[in-house]
Amino acid sequence: MISSNDFRTGVTIVLDDDVWRVVEFLHVKPGKGSAFVRTKLKSVKTGNSVERTFRAGETVPQAILEKRTMQHTYKDGDRFVFMDMESFEEATLDAAQIGDRVKYLGEGMEVSVVFWNETVLEVELPNSVTLEIVETDPGVKGDTATGGTKPAIVATGAQVNVPLFLSVGERIRIDTRTDTYLGRESS
């Protein structure tokens, strides 16, 4: 159990048999009446957001989440299969459960899979991934790093804006949180 006074951004709680993550919180002490905590919660399973108010000191069950490092082994239709590299157990998620992060998910990639009561909730990708450019306009002599950008499609199908001098076949690092180009892969 966790007190509403101890809410912080990122804390996970259980409400109505669902896991919610605290996105925003505000402790309010009105001049009249008792204090309360106004929160914005986001469902870990569905991504829906709700606003909820708790009395100061009210206790709610805290969700204890477990992260396991798993490897994306293969894709079966719109379902993605991950394998625990220690126990060799498999977990299957569909594209909706993974969300928009699916565009950077490549075979053989190691990710953190979040479990709650042995139920898979979400997949956390590394902050940056290295992928190969498979389609882009050709680089032209004289294009520099300080020039403009052009769209490029990487091996997983994601589209990223890259500098003009890059061409097909080059491996680049991409920030998965902001969808931005970070640089070439260092050899």
For each residue, the residues with C-beta under 8 A, 3 or more apart:
1: 59 60 61 62
2: 6 7 11 13 59 60 61 62
3: 6 57 58 59
4: 7 37 39 54 55 56 57 58 59 60
5: 27 37 56 57
6: 2 3 11
7: 2 4 11 22 25 37 39 54
8: 11 22 25
9: 22 23 24 25
10: 21 22
11: 2 6 7 8 21 22 62
12: 19 20 21 22 44 62 63 65
13: 2 19 20 22 41 60 61 62 63
14: 17 18 19 20 60 61 62 63
15: 18 20 41 52 60
16:
17: 14
18: 14 15 43 44 45
19: 12 13 14 43 44 45 63 65 116 121
20: 12 13 14 15 41 42 43 44 50 63
21: 10 11 12 41 42 43 44
22: 7 8 9 10 11 12 13 25 39 40 41
23: 9 39 40 41 42 49
24: 9 39 40
25: 7 8 9 22 37 38 39 40
26: 37 38 39
27: 5 35 37 56
28: 35 36 37 38
29: 35
30: 33 35
31:
32:
33: 30
34: 55 56
35: 27 28 29 30 55 56
36: 28 53 54 55 56
37: 4 5 7 25 26 27 28 53 54 55 56 58
38: 25 26 28 51 53
39: 4 7 22 23 24 25 26 51 52 53 54
40: 22 23 24 25 49 50 51
41: 13 15 20 21 22 23 49 50 51 52
42: 20 21 23 47 48 49
43: 18 19 20 21 46 47 48 49 50
44: 12 18 19 20 21 63 114 116 121 122
45: 18 19 97 121 122
46: 43
47: 42 43 99
48: 42 43
49: 23 40 41 42 43
50: 20 40 41 43
51: 38 39 40 41
52: 15 39 41
53: 36 37 38 39
54: 4 7 36 37 39 58 60
55: 4 34 35 36 37 58
56: 4 5 27 34 35 36 37
57: 3 4 5
58: 3 4 37 54 55
59: 1 2 3 4
60: 1 2 4 13 14 15 54
61: 1 2 13 14
62: 1 2 11 12 13 14
63: 12 13 14 19 20 44 116
64: 116
65: 12 19 114 115 116 121
66: 114 115 116
67: 112 113 114 115 124
68: 84 112 113 115
69: 84 85 110 111 112 113
70: 82 83 84 85 91 110 111 112 113
71: 82 83 85 108 109 110 111
72: 80 81 82 105 106 107 108 109 110 111
73: 81 82 83 90 107 108
74: 81 107
75: 79 80 81 107
76: 79 80 81 92
77:
78: 94 95
79: 75 76 92 93 94 95
80: 72 75 76 92 93 94 95 98 102 105
81: 72 73 74 75 76 90 91 92
82: 70 71 72 73 90 91 92 93 111 113 123
83: 70 71 73 88 89 90 91
84: 68 69 70 87 88 89 90 91
85: 69 70 71 88 110
86:
87: 84
88: 83 84 85
89: 83 84
90: 73 81 82 83 84
91: 70 81 82 83 84 113 120
92: 76 79 80 81 82
93: 79 80 82 97 98 113 120 123
94: 78 79 80 97 98
95: 78 79 80 98 102
96: 99
97: 45 93 94 120 122 123
98: 80 93 94 95 101 102 105 122 123
99: 47 96 102 122
100: 103
101: 98 104 105 123 125 176
102: 80 95 98 99 105
103: 100 156 157 158
104: 101 125 129 131 156 158 174 176
105: 72 80 98 101 102 109 111 123 125 156
106: 72 109 129 131 155 156
107: 72 73 74 75
108: 71 72 73
109: 71 72 105 106 125 129
110: 69 70 71 72 85 126
111: 69 70 71 72 82 105 123 124 125 126
112: 67 68 69 70 123 124
113: 67 68 69 70 82 91 93 120 122 123 124
114: 44 65 66 67 120 121 122 123 124
115: 65 66 67 68 118 119 120 121
116: 19 44 63 64 65 66 119 121
117:
118: 115
119: 115 116
120: 91 93 97 113 114 115
121: 19 44 45 65 114 115 116
122: 44 45 97 98 99 113 114
123: 82 93 97 98 101 105 111 112 113 114
124: 67 111 112 113 114
125: 101 104 105 109 111 129 176
126: 110 111 129 176
127: 175 176 177
128: 173 174 175 176 182
129: 104 106 109 125 126 173 174 176
130: 171 172 173 174 185
131: 104 106 154 155 156 158 171 172 174
132: 154 155 169 170 171 172
133: 136 152 153 154 162 166 167 168 169 170 171 172
134: 153 154 155 168
135: 152 153 168
136: 133 150 151 152 153 162 166 167 168
137: 150
138: 167 168
139: 143 164 165 166 167
140: 143 164
141:
142:
143: 139 140 147 163 164 165
144: 147 163 164 165
145: 163 165
146:
147: 143 144 163 164 165
148: 163 164
149: 161 162 163 164 181
150: 136 137 161 162 163 164
151: 136 159 160 161 162
152: 133 135 136 159 160 161 162 166 172
153: 133 134 135 136 157 158 159
154: 131 132 133 134 157 158 159 160 172 174
155: 106 131 132 134
156: 103 104 105 106 131
157: 103 153 154
158: 103 104 131 153 154 174 179
159: 151 152 153 154
160: 151 152 154 172 174 179 180 181
161: 149 150 151 152 180 181
162: 133 136 149 150 151 152 166 172 181
163: 143 144 145 147 148 149 150 166 181
164: 139 140 143 144 147 148 149 150
165: 139 143 144 145 147
166: 133 136 139 152 162 163 170 172 184
167: 133 136 138 139 170
168: 133 134 135 136 138
169: 132 133
170: 132 133 166 167 184 185
171: 130 131 132 133 184 185
172: 130 131 132 133 152 154 160 162 166 181 182 183 184 185
173: 128 129 130 181 182 183 184 185
174: 104 128 129 130 131 154 158 160 179 180 181 182
175: 127 128 178 179 180 182
176: 101 104 125 126 127 128 129 179
177: 127
178: 175
179: 158 160 174 175 176
180: 160 161 174 175
181: 149 160 161 162 163 172 173 174
182: 128 172 173 174 175
183: 172 173 186
184: 166 170 171 172 173
185: 130 170 171 172 173
186: 183
187:
